[in-house]
Amino acid sequence: MHVPSTPGLVVLFGSGETSASGSKIFQALAPRLQRPLKFAVLETPAGFELNSAQVAERVADFIRQRLQNEKPTVQVIPARKRGTAFSPDASEIVAPLQTVSAIFLGAGSPTYAARQLKHSLAWQTLLAAHQLGAAVILASAATLAASAHLIPVYEIFKAGEDAHWRDGLGLLEAFGLHVIFVPHWNNAEGGADLDTSRCFIGQRRFEDLLNRLPAGHTLVGIDEHTALVMDWTTHRCEVMGIGSVTIIRDGEAGRTQKTWAARENFAFTELGAYHLPQTHPDIPVSVWAAVQAARAAASETEPVPEAVQRLLAERQTARAAKNWPAADAVREKLSALGWQVKDTAQGPVAERMKV
């Protein structure tokens, strides 16, 4: 299955996705998302909870309120548990994921999320939508679950199991990146009596896990109230929020550790050697075709947003002044929003980029 497009953002919260810092991050990200602005909140990570619908709806309400000027559409996707009426394999439940601008997954159990989503229709649809430009926004349990290998936090921290890794969803595996994400990196809820850093398991148990890290993997620690934003148009990572992001890698020179503070950015190569996939082994051809067709059909009936119209006007002004670099810069902004310009005898026309 050929993958010809630029993927959407990948956003990984260490915590604070519905806090004041999270609000600022969502507001900063909104202009970089495809239009019309449509969010899906995938309920799966908390699907085992009796109140999972309320948990997801609180996140949906937060997005609606914080981005109210953008007038987003936000829908909760109740893909809770396989083998039930609310299964992540149920096409009628998963279908809305096909045409959204961004898919959010948050709190719950990382091991439950990985177990329910692995090879599911919901996850395959998410991967296809991401390849076609939709952002994937993850927090807490979902950040852990997206890893190549995940830390089973509750099993270690609450149930007393020995420190060990479990298979994750491997969100970035198709890009050649074998990454393990650790949210709540600098957690201090345990106070002076209990070390709850490194996602609650503490430094000592974390060091034990680190020594068991499979070869060729990169570990990314994300502080509280902090997000790591991966932009596939610039091939750079950006740190947003109030904390830092730490990367640990094993190489020929031994183990290295680097830290980037808020508002700093770094190249994807800090995560390892990567590539944009020409094929995606985890997306069946039928799922890819369905998502591609749904997004194309949605774009055909889509009006040109005001923001795109303003950029078109800016480009015309720049061209009239023969300021070609400025005109090219506007074209790049339009491209980042998923639009292209066609110059016709009647003037420039904005069209959704075909996927």
N, C-alpha and C positions, 0 to 999 in steps of 0.2 A: 504494500500500500504506500503510494507516493505522498509525501508531505511537502507541499510547495510554498508554505506561507510562513510569516513571522509570528512566533508565539506571543501570547499576552504576558503581562507582568506576573511574576510570582512574588507574593508578599507573605512574609513569615513573622508573626508577632511572637515576642517572648512572653508578653502578657499585656494587659491594659487595653485590649481592643475596644472595649466599651467605656473607657475612661476619658478624661479630658485630653490626655495625650493621644489616645486612639482617635478621638474626634478630629484633631488636627491632622493626623496621618490620613484619615479617610478624605478629608477636605483637600489635602494636597494631591491625593491620588486621583480624585474624581475627574479632573480635566484630561487625564491621560488614559481614560477608559473609553471604549467604543460607545457610540451613540446609536439609537436612544439608550439612555442609561438604565439598564435592567440588571438587578441583583437577584441571585438565588442563594438562599441560606439552606444548606444541606444538613439535615437533622441527624445524620447517621452517628457521629461520634458519641452523642448522648442518647442514642436510640433505645438503650436498655433502661433508661430512667423513666419513671412513671409520668414525669412532667416534662419530657423532652420537647413536646410541642411548645410549651410555655418558654422553655430555655431558648429555643430557636426564634420564637416570636419576639422575645425581648431584644435580641440582636437585630432582627428585622426592623423593629420600631426605632432602635438607635440609629440605624442607617437612614431611615426615612426622616427622622428629626434633624440629624446632623447635616444631611445633604438636602434639606428641604428646598433650598434655592435652585438646586439642580433638578428637582421634581423626579426622583428616580422611581421606577417600579421595583418593588421588592416582594419576592414570593418565597415562602417556606416550602421546602421539598421534603415531605415526611417519609423519606426512605430509611426506615428504622431498623428492620431486621429481616434477614432472609427467611423464606418459608412462611411469611405472614402476608396479610393483605397490603402491608406497607413495606414491601421488599425493595431493596436497591436494584433488583432485577426486573421490577415491574415497569414496563415501557410507558404506561400511562402516567405513572408517578415521575419518572425520570425525564420525560419529554421536554418539560420547560427548560432544562439545562442546555438544550441545543442552541438556543438563540440569545442567551444572556450576555451581558458585558463582563460580569464578574460572578464568581462562585465562591461563597464563603463557607468554611467549615471551622468549628471552634471547639468548645469545651466538651468533655466527656471522658472516655477511656481510650487511650491510644491503641491498646491491644484489641479492644472491641471494634474500633473504627477500622483497623487493618483487616481484621477477620471478616467483617461484614462487607467491606468494599473491594477486597482483593479480587480481581478478575470479574467484578460485577458490572452490570450494564451502566450503573451510575458512574462508576470510576472510568470506564471506557469512554462514556459520553463526556465526562469532565476533561479527559485527556484530549479528545478530539476538539472540543470547544476551545481549549487552551491553545492547541496548535493553530487554530483559526482566529486567534486574537483575543479570546476571553481571558481576563485576569483570574488567577487562582489566589485567594486570600485565606491564609491558614492561621489559626491561633491555638495555643495551649495543646490539648490532646492531638489535634489535627496536625500541628507542626511536628510533633513527635512521630505520628503515624506516617507522614509523608517521607520519612527517612528511608534509606536503603536498609538499615537495621535500626530498630527502635529500642528505647529504654522502657521496659515494662514497669513504670513507676509505681503503680498501686501494688503490684505483685511483690516488689522489693520493699517499698516504703511502708506498706500497710500489712501485707500478708507474710512478710519475713522470708521471702524466697532469696536465695543467694543471687548476687549480682550476675546478670546474664543479658545477652542481646536476643531480640526476636526479629523475625523478618518484618520489614515495613513495606509500605506501598511503592517505594522507589520512584517518586515523582520525577526525579532528574536522571534516572538510569538511561533513558533513551538518548540523552544528551552526552553520555559518556561520563557523567558526574556521579560518583559513589559517595553521597553526602549523608551525614547523620546530623540531625538538627536537635538541639537541646534548648528548649525555652526555659524561662525562670532561672537563668544561668546564675544570677547574683541574688537569688531569693534569700531573705533574712527573717522570714516569719518565725523561725524557731528561737530567735533571740540569742542570748549568750549561752543558753543551756543545750541547744540542739542545732546542729549544722544542717540547714535546709537548702543550701546552695546546690547548684547543679541539678535543678529540677527536683528538689526535695530529698534526693538520696544522699546528699552530703559529699564532701570532698573525698573522704577516705574510700567510700564505696565507688565513687566515680573513678578514682585512680585505678581501682581493681578492674572496672569495666574498660578503662582506657587501655590497659595492658592486654585486654582480650579483643581489642579492636581489629577487625579483619584487615589484612594488608591492602593497601591501595585506597583506603577510605579517608575522607576528610571530615572532621568534626567541627560543627558551627554552633557556638554558644551564643544565645541571644538574651540580653538582659531584660529585666522587668521594664514594662512601659516603653518598649523599644521594638522596632520592626526592621527587618532586612528586606529591601526591595530589589528584585532582580529584573532588569530591563533588557529584553532581548533585541531591542533596536540599537542600543548603545553598547551592549555587552559589558555592562558595568553593574555593580551592586552598590546600593545606597543605604546608609544607616539613618533611620528616622526615629524620632522620639527623644527620650532623655538619657538613655544609657549607651552601652557599647555592644559591639559584636566581636567575638573572639573566634579565631580559626586555628585549629590544631591539626598538623599534618605530620606524617612520618615520611622521611625521605632518605636519600643517600647520606646526608649530613646529620641524620638523627631526627629527633622530634623537634618541630618548630612551632612556635605560638606567636600569633600576631593579633593585635587588637585595634579596632577602628571605632572612634567616638561618633556621636550623633553629628549628622551633617557631613561626615566624611564619606568618600566612595572609593571603590577599588575595582580592579578588573576581574572578570569571571575566572581568569586563569589562576587566581588565588585559591579557587576551589578545586582546581585540577585541570587536566587537559579536557577540553569539551568540543562539541561540534553540534551544529543544528542537524537534526535527524532527517535523512532523505526518506526513510521508512520508519514506522513506529510499530514495534512488535506487539505492543499491548492494545492496539486499536484494531478490531476486526474490520474488514473491508465494508461490511454492511453498516456498521456503526458510523464509520467515517463518511460513507455516502449519505446516510440519513442526516447527520449533523451538517455536512456541507450543503445539502439541498435546503435544509431548514433555514440556515443562515443566509443563503443566497435569496430565498424567497422573501425573507423578512426585510432584507436590504432593498429589494425592488420597490417596496411600498413605503419606504422610509422617507419622510420629508427632510430637507436639508436643515440641520440645526442652526440656530442663530450664531453660535460660536464659529461654525464653519463659514457662514455667510460673512461674518466680520473678517475672517482670515482671507477670504476671497477678495474683499474690498481692499485689505492691506496689500495684497499681492498686486492688484491693479494699480494702486497708488505707486508702489515701488517700480513697477514696469514702466509707468508713465514717466517717472523720473529717471528711467534707465539705470536704476539701482538693482542690477541683476543679482548680486549676492543676497540682498534683502528679499527679493522675490523668491530666490531659491530656498532661503531659510523658511519662508512662509509655506512653500510647497512641502518641505520636510515636516513642518508642524501638522499640516493637513494629513500627510501620510501617517504620522504617528497616531492620529485620531481615526485612521482607517478610511480616509477619503483621498481621491485623486482629482486633478484638474485636467479638463480637456478644453483647449482653446478652440472656439468655433467662430464662424463669421458673425454670430450674434453676441460674442463675448465668451468669457470663461464659464464653464459649467462644472459643478462639483458632482462627482459620482462616487458611490461606495466602491471601495476596492474589491475586486472579485477574489474569491477564495478558491 
